[in-house]
Amino acid sequence: MANSKAVDKAKIIGDFKTHDSDTGSADVQIALLSARINHLTEHLRSNRKDFHTRRGLLALAARRRKLLNYLKKNDLEKYNELLQRLNLRK
């Protein structure tokens, strides 16, 4: 039986993929990172002193920011669409 994290990951990949075997495009990576960031944000709301998780969260946010900058530079239309779909502000 698959756990919920694997099911969520498969659903996110299915929602954001550009072709059948797409698992590593910038869109998919940003969507997966956003899901992990949202999950860790909820965790930190109830565990305020968990500094190891906070450090990991900052690293994930930096990686997402770099991917967003890459996407903005190379495909502005896809970048704007992704910001709207994920409710991100930039």
N, CA and C atoms as a LAMMPS dump frame, in Angstrom:
ITEM: TIMESTEP
0
ITEM: NUMBER OF ATOMS
270
ITEM: BOX BOUNDS ff ff ff
-5.0000000000000000e+02 5.0000000000000000e+02
-5.0000000000000000e+02 5.0000000000000000e+02
-5.0000000000000000e+02 5.0000000000000000e+02
ITEM: ATOMS id mol type element x y z
1 1 1 N 0.845 -1.174 0
2 1 2 C 0 0 0
3 1 3 C 0.894 1.242 0
4 2 1 N 0.604 2.188 -0.853
5 2 2 C 1.385 3.409 -0.952
6 2 3 C 0.966 4.376 0.147
7 3 1 N 1.949 5.074 0.684
8 3 2 C 1.603 6.057 1.707
9 3 3 C 1.092 7.337 1.041
10 4 1 N 0.558 8.226 1.84
11 4 2 C -0.088 9.419 1.284
12 4 3 C 0.92 10.355 0.632
13 5 1 N 2.171 10.354 1.121
14 5 2 C 3.18 11.229 0.538
15 5 3 C 3.478 10.821 -0.905
16 6 1 N 3.576 9.513 -1.158
17 6 2 C 3.833 9.027 -2.51
18 6 3 C 2.647 9.3 -3.422
19 7 1 N 1.446 9.164 -2.888
20 7 2 C 0.244 9.438 -3.676
21 7 3 C 0.177 10.921 -4.02
22 8 1 N 0.463 11.784 -3.054
23 8 2 C 0.452 13.219 -3.306
24 8 3 C 1.497 13.59 -4.351
25 9 1 N 2.68 12.986 -4.261
26 9 2 C 3.749 13.274 -5.209
27 9 3 C 3.336 12.869 -6.618
28 10 1 N 2.732 11.7 -6.748
29 10 2 C 2.278 11.238 -8.063
30 10 3 C 1.188 12.152 -8.614
31 11 1 N 0.308 12.624 -7.751
32 11 2 C -0.765 13.524 -8.186
33 11 3 C -0.189 14.857 -8.661
34 12 1 N 0.786 15.384 -7.928
35 12 2 C 1.405 16.654 -8.308
36 12 3 C 2.119 16.512 -9.644
37 13 1 N 2.865 15.422 -9.803
38 13 2 C 3.558 15.195 -11.07
39 13 3 C 2.543 15.092 -12.203
40 14 1 N 1.443 14.394 -11.959
41 14 2 C 0.404 14.267 -12.98
42 14 3 C -0.229 15.596 -13.349
43 15 1 N -0.379 16.475 -12.377
44 15 2 C -1.01 17.769 -12.63
45 15 3 C -0.107 18.732 -13.398
46 16 1 N 1.212 18.645 -13.205
47 16 2 C 2.118 19.647 -13.752
48 16 3 C 3.02 19.143 -14.869
49 17 1 N 2.945 17.872 -15.221
50 17 2 C 3.848 17.357 -16.259
51 17 3 C 3.466 17.911 -17.629
52 18 1 N 4.483 18.023 -18.487
53 18 2 C 4.26 18.551 -19.826
54 18 3 C 4.117 17.44 -20.853
55 19 1 N 4.63 16.244 -20.548
56 19 2 C 4.445 15.07 -21.396
57 19 3 C 4.434 13.836 -20.513
58 20 1 N 4.208 12.67 -21.082
59 20 2 C 3.96 11.454 -20.305
60 20 3 C 5.082 11.069 -19.352
61 21 1 N 6.329 11.2 -19.776
62 21 2 C 7.435 10.756 -18.922
63 21 3 C 8.131 11.92 -18.227
64 22 1 N 7.454 13.036 -18.077
65 22 2 C 8.043 14.234 -17.481
66 22 3 C 7.995 14.155 -15.958
67 23 1 N 9.163 14.102 -15.339
68 23 2 C 9.228 14.149 -13.879
69 23 3 C 10.221 15.196 -13.392
70 24 1 N 11.005 15.781 -14.295
71 24 2 C 12.06 16.679 -13.861
72 24 3 C 12.024 18.067 -14.446
73 25 1 N 10.954 18.438 -15.128
74 25 2 C 10.895 19.793 -15.673
75 25 3 C 10.798 20.795 -14.526
76 26 1 N 11.105 22.033 -14.834
77 26 2 C 11.09 23.071 -13.806
78 26 3 C 9.708 23.2 -13.178
79 27 1 N 8.663 23.063 -13.972
80 27 2 C 7.291 23.163 -13.451
81 27 3 C 7.036 22.114 -12.376
82 28 1 N 7.386 20.882 -12.681
83 28 2 C 7.147 19.777 -11.749
84 28 3 C 7.99 19.957 -10.493
85 29 1 N 9.254 20.336 -10.669
86 29 2 C 10.129 20.518 -9.512
87 29 3 C 9.612 21.622 -8.597
88 30 1 N 9.174 22.721 -9.177
89 30 2 C 8.662 23.837 -8.376
90 30 3 C 7.395 23.428 -7.638
91 31 1 N 6.523 22.691 -8.297
92 31 2 C 5.284 22.239 -7.654
93 31 3 C 5.586 21.29 -6.496
94 32 1 N 6.532 20.362 -6.688
95 32 2 C 6.897 19.434 -5.613
96 32 3 C 7.537 20.174 -4.44
97 33 1 N 8.42 21.121 -4.755
98 33 2 C 9.043 21.905 -3.685
99 33 3 C 7.997 22.722 -2.933
100 34 1 N 7.028 23.269 -3.641
101 34 2 C 5.978 24.058 -2.99
102 34 3 C 5.162 23.202 -2.036
103 35 1 N 4.875 21.972 -2.431
104 35 2 C 4.126 21.073 -1.545
105 35 3 C 4.931 20.764 -0.29
106 36 1 N 6.229 20.503 -0.452
107 36 2 C 7.073 20.229 0.718
108 36 3 C 7.19 21.458 1.612
109 37 1 N 7.315 22.634 1.005
110 37 2 C 7.416 23.874 1.776
111 37 3 C 6.133 24.11 2.569
112 38 1 N 4.988 23.88 1.951
113 38 2 C 3.714 24.049 2.661
114 38 3 C 3.598 23.074 3.825
115 39 1 N 4.031 21.838 3.611
116 39 2 C 3.981 20.826 4.671
117 39 3 C 4.889 21.222 5.84
118 40 1 N 6.104 21.664 5.54
119 40 2 C 7.029 22.055 6.604
120 40 3 C 6.561 23.322 7.317
121 41 1 N 5.905 24.209 6.609
122 41 2 C 5.379 25.421 7.237
123 41 3 C 4.328 25.066 8.279
124 42 1 N 3.454 24.125 7.941
125 42 2 C 2.454 23.666 8.913
126 42 3 C 3.128 23.008 10.115
127 43 1 N 4.163 22.223 9.873
128 43 2 C 4.886 21.568 10.961
129 43 3 C 5.504 22.611 11.895
130 44 1 N 6.078 23.659 11.316
131 44 2 C 6.744 24.675 12.135
132 44 3 C 5.758 25.543 12.91
133 45 1 N 4.523 25.607 12.471
134 45 2 C 3.527 26.359 13.245
135 45 3 C 3.276 25.706 14.596
136 46 1 N 3.346 24.388 14.644
137 46 2 C 3.107 23.696 15.91
138 46 3 C 4.398 23.333 16.64
139 47 1 N 5.534 23.407 15.966
140 47 2 C 6.83 23.082 16.572
141 47 3 C 7.792 24.244 16.338
142 48 1 N 7.575 25.303 17.061
143 48 2 C 8.312 26.538 16.813
144 48 3 C 9.82 26.428 17.035
145 49 1 N 10.261 25.523 17.884
146 49 2 C 11.684 25.444 18.207
147 49 3 C 12.443 24.411 17.382
148 50 1 N 11.828 23.896 16.355
149 50 2 C 12.465 22.891 15.508
150 50 3 C 13.348 23.601 14.477
151 51 1 N 14.573 23.921 14.884
152 51 2 C 15.453 24.718 14.041
153 51 3 C 16.065 23.913 12.901
154 52 1 N 16.186 22.613 13.052
155 52 2 C 16.688 21.786 11.958
156 52 3 C 15.703 21.796 10.787
157 53 1 N 14.435 21.708 11.099
158 53 2 C 13.421 21.763 10.049
159 53 3 C 13.377 23.149 9.423
160 54 1 N 13.55 24.184 10.229
161 54 2 C 13.551 25.548 9.714
162 54 3 C 14.683 25.746 8.703
163 55 1 N 15.845 25.177 9.015
164 55 2 C 16.985 25.294 8.105
165 55 3 C 16.699 24.57 6.79
166 56 1 N 16.1 23.393 6.888
167 56 2 C 15.725 22.664 5.681
168 56 3 C 14.694 23.415 4.858
169 57 1 N 13.751 24.051 5.542
170 57 2 C 12.726 24.838 4.864
171 57 3 C 13.356 25.993 4.09
172 58 1 N 14.316 26.666 4.694
173 58 2 C 14.987 27.776 4.013
174 58 3 C 15.754 27.289 2.789
175 59 1 N 16.361 26.106 2.879
176 59 2 C 17.078 25.539 1.733
177 59 3 C 16.107 25.208 0.598
178 60 1 N 14.952 24.643 0.94
179 60 2 C 13.947 24.329 -0.083
180 60 3 C 13.421 25.604 -0.743
181 61 1 N 13.206 26.637 0.054
182 61 2 C 12.709 27.902 -0.49
183 61 3 C 13.742 28.529 -1.432
184 62 1 N 15.019 28.413 -1.085
185 62 2 C 16.074 28.948 -1.947
186 62 3 C 16.138 28.18 -3.265
187 63 1 N 16.002 26.857 -3.189
188 63 2 C 16.023 26.047 -4.412
189 63 3 C 14.828 26.391 -5.302
190 64 1 N 13.65 26.577 -4.687
191 64 2 C 12.464 26.947 -5.464
192 64 3 C 12.649 28.319 -6.1
193 65 1 N 13.242 29.258 -5.356
194 65 2 C 13.472 30.603 -5.884
195 65 3 C 14.393 30.557 -7.107
196 66 1 N 15.444 29.725 -7.04
197 66 2 C 16.361 29.606 -8.177
198 66 3 C 15.654 29.022 -9.396
199 67 1 N 14.824 28.012 -9.179
200 67 2 C 14.082 27.426 -10.295
201 67 3 C 13.077 28.42 -10.88
202 68 1 N 12.442 29.204 -10.016
203 68 2 C 11.508 30.221 -10.507
204 68 3 C 12.234 31.283 -11.331
205 69 1 N 13.423 31.685 -10.891
206 69 2 C 14.197 32.659 -11.659
207 69 3 C 14.594 32.091 -13.019
208 70 1 N 14.974 30.813 -13.048
209 70 2 C 15.306 30.146 -14.305
210 70 3 C 14.1 30.136 -15.238
211 71 1 N 12.954 29.775 -14.708
212 71 2 C 11.745 29.705 -15.523
213 71 3 C 11.344 31.093 -16.021
214 72 1 N 11.499 32.1 -15.188
215 72 2 C 11.159 33.469 -15.578
216 72 3 C 12.044 33.942 -16.726
217 73 1 N 13.311 33.569 -16.676
218 73 2 C 14.25 33.986 -17.703
219 73 3 C 13.99 33.269 -19.037
220 74 1 N 13.574 32.009 -18.98
221 74 2 C 13.458 31.203 -20.193
222 74 3 C 12.043 31.093 -20.757
223 75 1 N 11.021 31.18 -19.915
224 75 2 C 9.641 31.033 -20.401
225 75 3 C 8.709 31.837 -19.497
226 76 1 N 8.577 33.113 -19.809
227 76 2 C 7.821 34.028 -18.952
228 76 3 C 6.342 33.651 -18.865
229 77 1 N 5.768 33.172 -19.964
230 77 2 C 4.353 32.798 -19.958
231 77 3 C 4.094 31.627 -19.006
232 78 1 N 4.945 30.616 -19.066
233 78 2 C 4.801 29.448 -18.187
234 78 3 C 5.043 29.846 -16.728
235 79 1 N 5.98 30.779 -16.523
236 79 2 C 6.283 31.289 -15.185
237 79 3 C 5.047 31.945 -14.565
238 80 1 N 4.397 32.828 -15.319
239 80 2 C 3.211 33.517 -14.795
240 80 3 C 2.069 32.546 -14.531
241 81 1 N 1.899 31.564 -15.41
242 81 2 C 0.854 30.559 -15.214
243 81 3 C 1.113 29.744 -13.946
244 82 1 N 2.375 29.383 -13.73
245 82 2 C 2.73 28.582 -12.557
246 82 3 C 2.508 29.365 -11.265
247 83 1 N 2.836 30.659 -11.272
248 83 2 C 2.6 31.485 -10.087
249 83 3 C 1.119 31.512 -9.726
250 84 1 N 0.268 31.597 -10.723
251 84 2 C -1.175 31.615 -10.46
252 84 3 C -1.67 30.264 -9.971
253 85 1 N -1.198 29.177 -10.584
254 85 2 C -1.672 27.841 -10.2
255 85 3 C -1.26 27.472 -8.782
256 86 1 N -0.074 27.946 -8.355
257 86 2 C 0.426 27.598 -7.024
258 86 3 C 0.138 28.675 -5.983
259 87 1 N -0.504 29.765 -6.397
260 87 2 C -0.799 30.891 -5.497
261 87 3 C 0.466 31.428 -4.843
262 88 1 N 1.493 31.64 -5.652
263 88 2 C 2.744 32.21 -5.157
264 88 3 C 2.777 33.681 -5.516
265 89 1 N 3.46 34.454 -4.712
266 89 2 C 3.627 35.867 -5.036
267 89 3 C 5.09 36.095 -5.385
268 90 1 N 5.316 36.978 -6.291
269 90 2 C 6.695 37.241 -6.695
270 90 3 C 6.827 38.678 -7.083
